[in-house]
Amino acid sequence: MTKKQKMSLKQIAEATNLSITTVSRVLRNRGDISEKTRERVLKVAREMNYRPNLLIHGIQTGRTRNVGIMVPPFNPFWSDVLKGIHDELVKSDYAPITLWEDASLERADRENFMLKQMHRLIDRRVDGVILWPKVSEVYGTHLDELESRDLPVVTIDHELDFADSVITDEKLGAERVARHLYRLGHRRMGHLASDGAWSWARLRRKFFEESVAELEGATCQIVESSLDEDVPDTARELLLSQPRPTAIFAFSDWVAFEIYKVAEEMEIKIPDDLSIVGYSDTHKIAQLINPPLTTVRQMPREMGAKSAEILLDRINGKLTGTRTKHVKMGCELIVRRSTAKI
């Protein structure tokens, strides 16, 4: 404890005619203290503008009340996730430290940079970490840095063996898309999928294929895109196939928008000639494009809040044991004018 803080505690003790020990217990919210005494101490502390030294408190308790966040706010979905994380942590008087990868670097440099980012969090003695481990393949190279230190970890939209996780219920979303298109009369369906490196992408594809297979007379054609730049060519491949799907389920709203552009180039009208469904509904694009996009709405803010809640439960001993906790968040189909009967 610094001399300045000692003097502050001493001054509060003198002003309240209480011992320094009692004052310290009140300010740390420890022990059985009468409400009258507590109010007296807090009133004087406020008048003296007293602030606790959290660095020293962290040394004394082994807790810094800091949480590392490795979730990049590069689109509205992840910005909402971060909002949920932030609000839940702050509500419990924890401070988020947010870091992420620099995607502009070459792979080798990105790996070194990512390792340094993890060390920045570890060196600041964060009490736990929330991350999206597949924002880039370089995360996987250094995850043992977290696992080997027995640090509580919660992942979002991707599952790891050693971490708790929060994901969207991909089965629910895929079933709702397939059944919606089937009710509209579509039997030839397509899915423009991600390349499967991410668990959410694998599950989204798997459950959509399974859902379509359960519908009598329906078929599902899959094409995959590994890079953002490949999406237009992949969409063109799907739209040139014979027979062409009458409806396409895109793995994200942004990908759906790319299909819109390719369809316009090919003079395919939406929804007269082709129905399209996206995924996310956190981008304004889904409502602003013409026609407005039918899409699966996720719950990013709630996902962020739940991930923070689980992490705090781990940190504070409410969630114990080696068995990891995996939470699925709901989703809903938002029907707009990009899908129609055939």
LUMLUM-260242 format. One line per 5 residues: their letters; for each residue x, y, z of C-alpha. Coordinates in steps of 0.05 Angstrom, whole numbers, plus 5000, padded with zeros to 4 digits. Each point is the difference from the previous one (the first is absolute). Example, Ala and Ser with C-alpha at 12.3 -4.5 7.8 and 13.67 -1.06 7.14 Angstrom:
BEGIN
AS> 5246,4910,5156 | 5027,5069,4987
***
This chain:
BEGIN
MTKKQ> 5000,5000,5000 | 5028,5068,4981 | 5014,5055,5051 | 4947,5043,4967 | 4947,4945,5007
KMSLK> 5020,4986,5072 | 4991,5073,5016 | 4931,4999,4967 | 4978,4940,5041 | 5029,5032,5062
QIAEA> 4964,5065,4986 | 4934,4964,4989 | 5011,4961,5065 | 5013,5065,5038 | 4940,5035,4970
TNLSI> 4954,4942,5018 | 5033,4982,5066 | 5009,4929,4976 | 5060,4954,4992 | 5038,4997,4934
TTVSR> 4983,4925,4998 | 4925,5015,5004 | 5006,5054,4946 | 5038,4953,4955 | 4948,4945,5009
VLRNR> 4944,5048,4981 | 5036,5026,4939 | 5016,4929,4977 | 4928,4977,5016 | 5026,4946,5047
GDISE> 4976,4977,5067 | 4939,5010,5043 | 4993,5076,5006 | 4937,5035,5023 | 4964,5041,4948
KTRER> 5007,5063,5042 | 5076,4992,5004 | 5004,4984,4926 | 4961,5062,4980 | 5043,5043,5045
VLKVA> 5065,4975,4969 | 4975,5005,4928 | 4975,5070,5011 | 5068,5024,5025 | 5036,4962,4945
REMNY> 4958,5035,4948 | 5013,5067,5031 | 5075,4986,4999 | 4997,4975,4927 | 5031,4935,5022
RPNLL> 5015,4949,4946 | 5027,4929,5013 | 5065,4978,4970 | 4978,4941,4957 | 5071,4982,4981
IHGIQ> 5017,4986,5073 | 4933,4966,5010 | 5017,4954,4942 | 5067,4982,5031 | 4967,4986,5066
TGRTR> 4943,4958,4972 | 5029,4971,4936 | 4943,5032,4962 | 5008,5060,4954 | 4926,5006,4980
NVGIM> 5024,5006,4928 | 4975,4955,4944 | 5035,4991,4934 | 4956,5006,4937 | 5026,4975,4934
VPPFN> 4939,5014,4957 | 5010,5049,4942 | 4946,5053,4989 | 5005,4997,4925 | 4926,4998,4985
PFWSD> 4933,5015,5034 | 4993,4928,5024 | 5064,5000,5040 | 4990,5072,5023 | 4934,4976,5031
VLKGI> 5036,4940,5031 | 5051,5047,5031 | 4944,5045,5026 | 4969,4940,5036 | 5067,4979,5029
HDELV> 5017,5071,5023 | 4932,5012,5033 | 5001,4934,5038 | 5072,5009,5024 | 4991,5072,5022
KSDYA> 4936,4981,5037 | 5044,4955,5043 | 5056,5052,5006 | 5048,4965,4953 | 5039,5037,4946
PITLW> 5008,4971,4929 | 5067,5005,4965 | 4987,4991,4926 | 5054,4978,4951 | 4998,4965,4933
EDASL> 5041,4979,4941 | 5028,5046,4946 | 4974,4967,4936 | 5043,5046,4956 | 5063,4962,5020
ERADR> 5029,4940,4963 | 4984,4933,5032 | 5067,4991,5036 | 4997,5071,5027 | 4927,4991,5020
ENFML> 5018,4937,5040 | 5054,5038,5038 | 4954,5059,5010 | 4944,4954,5025 | 5047,4967,5050
KQMHR> 5020,5069,5026 | 4927,5019,5007 | 4987,4939,5042 | 5062,5015,5042 | 4976,5071,5010
LIDRR> 4937,4973,5033 | 5036,4946,5040 | 5053,5050,5024 | 4945,5046,5025 | 4974,4942,5042
VDGVI> 4930,5000,4970 | 4952,4956,5040 | 4973,4968,4936 | 4994,5007,4925 | 4942,5004,4950
LWPKV> 5019,4987,4928 | 4978,4983,4931 | 5054,4948,4985 | 4988,4995,4926 | 5004,5073,4979
SEVYG> 5063,4975,4968 | 5037,4934,4995 | 5057,5031,5040 | 4960,4994,5064 | 5005,4925,4999
THLDE> 5076,5003,5001 | 5003,5032,5068 | 4938,4977,5038 | 5043,4956,5044 | 5026,5065,5030
LESRD> 4933,5008,5033 | 4985,4926,5013 | 5067,4986,5033 | 4989,5056,5051 | 4933,4973,5023
LPVVT> 4969,5067,4984 | 4923,5001,4994 | 4982,5007,4926 | 4933,5009,4966 | 4995,4997,4924
IDHEL> 4947,5030,4956 | 4973,4966,4936 | 5053,4945,5004 | 5011,4942,5048 | 5067,4979,5031
DFADS> 5012,4938,5043 | 5027,5039,5060 | 4953,5061,4998 | 4929,5018,5015 | 4962,5027,4940
VITDE> 4940,5039,4976 | 4974,4985,4930 | 4937,5011,4959 | 4952,4941,4994 | 5019,4984,4928
KLGAE> 4952,4941,4996 | 4941,5045,5017 | 5021,5052,4949 | 5012,4950,4944 | 4934,4965,5013
RVARH> 4961,5065,4997 | 5032,5020,4934 | 4988,4932,4967 | 4928,4995,5023 | 4985,5072,4979
LYRLG> 5026,4988,4930 | 4964,4933,4995 | 4933,5032,5019 | 5010,5049,4944 | 5006,4942,4951
HRRMG> 5076,4997,4991 | 5027,4931,4989 | 5068,5016,4969 | 5039,5037,5054 | 5072,5023,5001
HLASD> 5047,5020,5056 | 5060,5046,4990 | 5041,4976,5059 | 5065,5021,5033 | 5058,4952,4991
GAWSW> 4988,4965,5066 | 5060,5026,5040 | 4952,5028,5052 | 4954,4957,5041 | 4940,5046,4989
ARLRR> 5010,4993,4925 | 5005,4924,5003 | 4938,4996,5043 | 4961,5049,4957 | 5014,4958,4938
KFFEE> 4989,4933,5036 | 4933,5018,5029 | 4975,5033,4937 | 5017,4938,4959 | 4967,4956,5052
SVAEL> 4938,5044,5004 | 4991,5000,4924 | 5010,4924,4998 | 4941,4991,5047 | 4954,5037,4953
EGATC> 4967,4956,4947 | 5024,5014,4930 | 5049,5054,5020 | 5074,5002,4980 | 5058,5042,5023
QIVES> 5060,5022,4958 | 5061,5025,5038 | 5056,5044,4976 | 5055,5026,5046 | 5039,5064,5002
SLDED> 5067,5003,5037 | 5015,5074,4992 | 4957,5063,4998 | 5027,5016,4931 | 4976,4932,4974
VPDTA> 4927,5011,5019 | 4977,5032,4933 | 5031,4944,4960 | 4970,4947,5046 | 4932,5033,4995
RELLL> 5006,5002,4924 | 5018,4925,5001 | 4936,4985,5039 | 4956,5043,4955 | 5029,4969,4937
SQPRP> 4987,4929,5023 | 4947,4959,4963 | 4947,4995,5025 | 5010,5065,5038 | 4975,5002,5072
TAIFA> 4936,5040,5009 | 5023,5022,5069 | 5068,5013,5032 | 5019,5002,5073 | 5062,5044,5010
FSDWV> 5045,4990,5060 | 4996,5075,5017 | 4963,5063,4980 | 5062,5027,4967 | 5005,4938,4956
AFEIY> 4926,5006,4984 | 5014,5071,4975 | 5055,4974,4955 | 4950,4950,4971 | 4953,5058,4987
KVAEE> 5054,5035,4959 | 5017,4937,4959 | 4926,4986,4989 | 4990,5071,4973 | 5059,4990,4952
MEIKI> 4968,4936,4975 | 4931,5033,4995 | 4971,4953,5052 | 4944,5035,5038 | 4992,4994,5075
PDDLS> 4952,4972,5024 | 4964,4985,4934 | 5055,4955,4973 | 5040,4986,5063 | 4986,5003,5075
IVGYS> 5057,5018,5046 | 5009,4992,5076 | 5058,5029,5040 | 5025,4992,5071 | 5013,5051,5056
DTHKI> 4952,5060,4991 | 5048,5045,5038 | 5020,5039,4937 | 4956,5056,4974 | 5012,4968,4932
AQLIN> 4946,4948,5012 | 4946,5054,5005 | 5028,5049,4950 | 5014,4957,4939 | 4946,4990,4948
PPLTT> 4962,4957,5013 | 5011,4998,5075 | 5033,4936,5022 | 4968,4941,5035 | 5051,4979,5052
VRQMP> 5014,4963,5065 | 5006,5050,5056 | 5052,4982,5052 | 5007,5028,5071 | 5070,5031,5002
REMGA> 4991,5045,5060 | 4969,4944,5040 | 5057,4954,4978 | 5051,5050,5025 | 4964,5008,5066
KSAEI> 4994,4925,5010 | 5074,4988,4985 | 5019,5052,5053 | 4951,4969,5049 | 5030,4931,4991
LLDRI> 5071,5026,5007 | 4983,5038,5064 | 4968,4936,5027 | 5065,4963,4987 | 5042,5055,5031
NGKLT> 4957,5005,5062 | 4994,4925,5011 | 4926,4994,4983 | 5019,4955,4942 | 5051,4947,5018
GTRTK> 5029,4936,4973 | 5033,4981,4935 | 4936,4988,4962 | 4990,5058,4953 | 4934,5037,4992
HVKMG> 4972,5011,4931 | 4940,5046,4991 | 4958,5006,4937 | 4964,5066,4988 | 4935,5004,4962
CELIV> 4987,5031,4932 | 4940,5018,4958 | 4983,5004,4927 | 4983,5070,4977 | 4959,4995,4936
RRSTA> 5006,5057,4951 | 4990,5006,4925 | 5061,4961,4974 | 4961,4935,5004 | 4935,4983,4963
KI> 4956,4942,4978 | 5016,4965,4935
***
